[in-house]
Amino acid sequence: MAREIYAYKCRLCGTMHYPFRMVCKECKQNDFFEFDTVPLPKTGTLVTWTRVYNLPAQYEVATLGLGIVELENG
């Protein structure tokens, strides 16, 4: 199940954001159309992970795995 993950790059100052933010944390730019999507690398280093067992009823899976991955571009 290969999917791409995208970061969002502010066109004014070049700061990368993930997940998407409505306001750039560096230059405070707040125009949705002033952010470019940038594909993130497909490989990285798993820093930590956890599994959530007590999910809300609307989830179709019994557990959910979450991880923090360090990518080569930061």
C-alpha positions as CSV (number, residue, x, y, z in Angstrom):
1,M,0.0,0.0,0.0
2,A,2.3,2.8,-1.2
3,R,0.9,6.3,-0.9
4,E,2.6,9.6,-1.1
5,I,2.7,12.1,1.8
6,Y,3.0,15.8,1.0
7,A,4.3,18.7,3.0
8,Y,3.3,22.2,2.3
9,K,5.9,24.9,1.5
10,C,5.2,28.6,2.0
11,R,5.9,30.5,-1.2
12,L,6.9,33.6,0.6
13,C,9.6,32.3,3.0
14,G,10.1,28.6,2.0
15,T,9.2,27.1,5.4
16,M,7.9,23.5,5.1
17,H,4.8,22.4,7.1
18,Y,3.3,19.1,7.9
19,P,0.5,18.7,8.5
20,F,-1.0,21.6,6.6
21,R,-1.4,24.9,8.5
22,M,-3.6,27.8,7.6
23,V,-0.9,30.3,8.7
24,C,2.8,30.0,8.1
25,K,4.6,29.6,11.5
26,E,7.6,31.7,10.2
27,C,6.2,34.6,8.2
28,K,2.5,34.5,9.3
29,Q,1.4,34.3,5.6
30,N,-2.3,33.2,5.7
31,D,-3.4,32.8,2.0
32,F,-4.2,29.1,1.2
33,F,-3.1,29.6,-2.4
34,E,0.4,30.7,-1.3
35,F,1.5,27.1,-0.3
36,D,2.9,24.5,-2.7
37,T,2.6,20.8,-2.1
38,V,6.0,19.0,-1.9
39,P,6.2,15.2,-1.9
40,L,8.1,13.8,1.0
41,P,10.8,11.1,0.7
42,K,9.5,7.5,0.8
43,T,12.1,6.3,3.3
44,G,13.1,7.5,6.7
45,T,14.0,6.3,10.2
46,L,11.3,5.2,12.6
47,V,11.9,7.2,15.8
48,T,9.0,5.9,17.9
49,W,5.7,4.2,17.5
50,T,2.6,3.2,19.4
51,R,-0.6,1.2,18.9
52,V,-4.0,2.6,19.9
53,Y,-6.5,-0.1,21.0
54,N,-9.4,2.0,22.3
55,L,-10.8,3.6,19.1
56,P,-14.1,5.3,18.6
57,A,-16.9,3.1,17.2
58,Q,-16.8,4.7,13.7
59,Y,-13.3,3.2,13.0
60,E,-13.5,0.0,10.9
61,V,-10.2,-1.4,12.4
62,A,-9.7,-2.8,15.9
63,T,-6.3,-1.1,16.4
64,L,-4.4,1.9,14.9
65,G,-0.7,2.1,14.5
66,L,1.0,5.5,14.7
67,G,4.6,6.4,14.3
68,I,7.0,9.3,14.1
69,V,9.4,9.1,11.2
70,E,12.5,11.2,10.7
71,L,13.0,12.0,7.0
72,E,16.3,12.9,5.3
73,N,15.1,16.4,4.5
74,G,14.0,17.1,8.1
